[in-house]
Amino acid sequence: MTLISERQIILFKPQGRMDLEGGVALSKKMAEILPKRDQLWVIDLAEVDFMDSSGLVALVNGFKAARQNGCRLVLCNVQTPVRLVLELTQLDSVFEIVHNPEEISGFVNKSSLQPIR
């Protein structure tokens, strides 16, 4: 985690499948974070090639936790199979999705993002 421009940025980088095991792992990592108002949570899905309902539950629960604590959650690098799942469930209209970390530069300098694995 790094504090930039009075905003704390947290980068999550799940890998592989966002199924029951991957969803639980992401949920545990998000639960370890003590949410603070105005944090930006970025979930980089570049290395996620599959997502099922368990992965969606992890994302939705993270989104709700972020919102309830005055944080913002952004998805980036969403791969085609995951994007299709988000579109079929119409969650693509709920989540803020950017194509790559460079698009987050409006929020923060890319080099300041510290991954949490």
C-alpha positions as semicolon CSV with decimal commas, in nm:
position;residue;x (nm);y (nm);z (nm)
1;M;0,000;0,000;0,000
2;T;0,117;0,350;-0,078
3;L;-0,023;0,689;0,015
4;I;-0,037;0,920;-0,288
5;S;-0,202;1,260;-0,300
6;E;-0,386;1,188;0,024
7;R;-0,535;0,875;-0,128
8;Q;-0,435;0,524;-0,037
9;I;-0,413;0,286;-0,332
10;I;-0,442;-0,089;-0,291
11;L;-0,376;-0,321;-0,585
12;F;-0,503;-0,680;-0,584
13;K;-0,363;-0,915;-0,851
14;P;-0,547;-1,248;-0,846
15;Q;-0,408;-1,516;-1,074
16;G;-0,551;-1,816;-1,257
17;R;-0,908;-1,919;-1,198
18;M;-1,159;-1,716;-1,001
19;D;-1,358;-2,020;-0,895
20;L;-1,437;-2,124;-0,537
21;E;-1,070;-2,143;-0,439
22;G;-0,966;-1,824;-0,619
23;G;-1,273;-1,634;-0,499
24;V;-1,210;-1,731;-0,138
25;A;-0,842;-1,630;-0,170
26;L;-0,937;-1,286;-0,306
27;S;-1,203;-1,242;-0,038
28;K;-0,948;-1,323;0,234
29;K;-0,700;-1,071;0,093
30;M;-0,967;-0,801;0,078
31;A;-1,076;-0,883;0,434
32;E;-0,719;-0,827;0,555
33;I;-0,737;-0,464;0,446
34;L;-0,863;-0,215;0,698
35;P;-1,077;0,006;0,473
36;K;-1,020;0,378;0,507
37;R;-1,229;0,648;0,351
38;D;-1,114;0,753;0,003
39;Q;-0,901;0,444;-0,061
40;L;-0,887;0,324;-0,418
41;W;-0,903;-0,054;-0,452
42;V;-0,782;-0,177;-0,791
43;I;-0,836;-0,539;-0,890
44;D;-0,606;-0,623;-1,181
45;L;-0,756;-0,924;-1,361
46;A;-0,481;-0,954;-1,626
47;E;-0,386;-1,302;-1,507
48;V;-0,740;-1,431;-1,449
49;D;-0,859;-1,650;-1,735
50;F;-1,177;-1,796;-1,582
51;M;-1,447;-1,675;-1,346
52;D;-1,755;-1,848;-1,213
53;S;-2,020;-1,745;-0,961
54;S;-1,776;-1,784;-0,669
55;G;-1,544;-1,531;-0,829
56;L;-1,835;-1,296;-0,892
57;V;-1,938;-1,325;-0,527
58;A;-1,587;-1,221;-0,421
59;L;-1,595;-0,917;-0,650
60;V;-1,944;-0,814;-0,541
61;N;-1,860;-0,855;-0,171
62;G;-1,542;-0,652;-0,221
63;F;-1,740;-0,383;-0,404
64;K;-1,995;-0,367;-0,122
65;A;-1,724;-0,353;0,148
66;A;-1,542;-0,077;-0,039
67;R;-1,859;0,127;-0,089
68;Q;-1,975;0,089;0,272
69;N;-1,641;0,230;0,387
70;G;-1,624;0,521;0,145
71;C;-1,375;0,350;-0,088
72;R;-1,376;0,311;-0,463
73;L;-1,323;-0,024;-0,637
74;V;-1,200;-0,042;-0,997
75;L;-1,143;-0,348;-1,217
76;C;-0,870;-0,337;-1,480
77;N;-0,722;-0,566;-1,745
78;V;-1,041;-0,771;-1,765
79;Q;-0,978;-1,063;-2,002
80;T;-1,242;-1,168;-2,257
81;P;-1,377;-1,477;-2,072
82;V;-1,419;-1,273;-1,752
83;R;-1,567;-0,977;-1,939
84;L;-1,828;-1,210;-2,092
85;V;-1,931;-1,331;-1,747
86;L;-1,959;-0,971;-1,625
87;E;-2,166;-0,878;-1,930
88;L;-2,398;-1,183;-1,903
89;T;-2,467;-1,101;-1,538
90;Q;-2,493;-0,728;-1,622
91;L;-2,230;-0,656;-1,356
92;D;-2,027;-0,471;-1,618
93;S;-2,267;-0,183;-1,556
94;V;-2,210;-0,200;-1,180
95;F;-1,831;-0,214;-1,169
96;E;-1,603;0,062;-1,286
97;I;-1,388;-0,110;-1,548
98;V;-1,077;0,029;-1,715
99;H;-0,875;-0,146;-1,984
100;N;-0,532;-0,114;-1,825
101;P;-0,351;0,050;-1,533
102;E;-0,250;0,345;-1,751
103;E;-0,615;0,454;-1,750
104;I;-0,599;0,477;-1,372
105;S;-0,332;0,746;-1,411
106;G;-0,608;1,000;-1,364
107;F;-0,639;0,867;-1,010
108;V;-0,274;0,791;-0,935
109;N;0,068;0,736;-1,086
110;K;0,090;0,371;-1,208
111;S;0,431;0,317;-1,050
112;S;0,284;0,381;-0,706
113;L;0,058;0,076;-0,715
114;Q;0,183;-0,194;-0,480
115;P;0,041;-0,541;-0,544
116;I;-0,113;-0,751;-0,269
117;R;-0,092;-1,120;-0,355
